[in-house]
Amino acid sequence: MEEGNYIHSTLTQEIIGKAMKVHSALGPGLLESTYEECLAYELVESGFLVERQKAVTLHYERLLIESAYRLDLLVEEKIIVELKSVPALLPVHEAQILTYLRLSGYPLGLLINFDVLRLKDGIKRFARSLR
């Protein structure tokens, strides 16, 4: 475990800090893809390994589905960052990132909604259940 109370807390704080920088510069109201590109840029410029629109394979019984879903960002092969630009986060958005965590096996996810006045109101952190 890293510093702080949570797994990967330092990395999580770095991602959130870069998201706040992007939001501060751009404000709310743009397309999700714009925020994704800018956040990826900020993270890469800071030396982080970032994969955009990472395709994930799904195994269902004997079926193998290539590119069954895509992660907006995968940072340091540890943290899924799912971005939104919507008036409000809905339970389905939370269910989406929880499904991504469960199916992918990655330990941690951030759900970040850029369509808010204060970005801190649009950030939620999720950890994969070990059940």
Residue pairs with C-beta under 8 A, 6 or more apart in sequence:
1 7
2 8
2 9
2 10
2 11
3 9
3 10
4 10
4 13
6 12
6 125
6 127
7 107
7 108
7 127
8 78
8 79
8 107
8 108
11 75
11 76
11 78
11 79
12 79
12 108
12 110
12 125
14 43
14 46
14 48
15 39
15 43
15 75
15 79
15 81
15 110
16 110
16 112
16 123
18 39
18 42
18 43
18 46
19 35
19 39
19 112
19 114
19 119
19 123
20 119
20 120
21 42
22 35
22 38
22 39
22 42
22 114
23 35
23 114
23 119
24 119
25 38
26 34
26 35
26 38
26 114
28 85
28 114
28 115
28 116
28 117
29 85
29 115
30 85
30 114
31 85
32 72
32 83
32 84
32 85
32 114
35 83
35 85
35 112
35 114
36 52
36 72
36 73
36 83
37 52
39 73
39 81
39 83
40 50
40 52
40 73
43 50
43 73
43 75
44 50
48 75
48 76
49 75
49 76
49 77
50 73
50 74
50 75
51 71
51 73
51 74
51 77
52 72
52 73
53 70
53 71
53 72
54 70
54 71
54 73
54 74
55 66
55 67
55 69
55 70
56 67
56 68
56 69
56 70
56 71
56 100
56 103
56 104
57 64
57 65
57 66
57 67
57 68
58 64
58 65
58 68
58 69
58 103
59 65
69 100
69 103
71 80
71 81
71 82
71 100
71 104
72 80
72 81
72 82
72 83
73 80
73 81
73 83
74 80
74 81
74 106
75 81
77 106
78 106
78 107
78 108
79 106
79 107
79 108
79 109
79 110
80 97
80 100
80 101
80 104
80 106
80 108
80 109
80 110
81 109
81 110
81 112
82 93
82 96
82 97
82 100
82 109
82 110
82 111
82 112
83 112
83 113
83 114
84 93
84 111
84 112
84 113
84 114
84 115
84 122
85 113
85 114
85 115
86 93
86 113
86 115
87 115
88 113
89 111
89 113
89 122
89 124
93 111
93 113
94 111
94 124
94 126
97 109
97 111
97 126
98 109
98 126
98 129
100 106
100 109
101 107
101 108
101 109
101 126
101 127
101 128
101 129
102 128
102 129
105 128
106 128
107 127
107 128
108 125
108 126
108 127
108 128
109 125
109 126
109 127
109 128
110 123
110 124
110 125
110 126
111 123
111 124
111 125
111 126
112 119
112 122
112 123
113 122
113 123
114 122
115 122
116 122
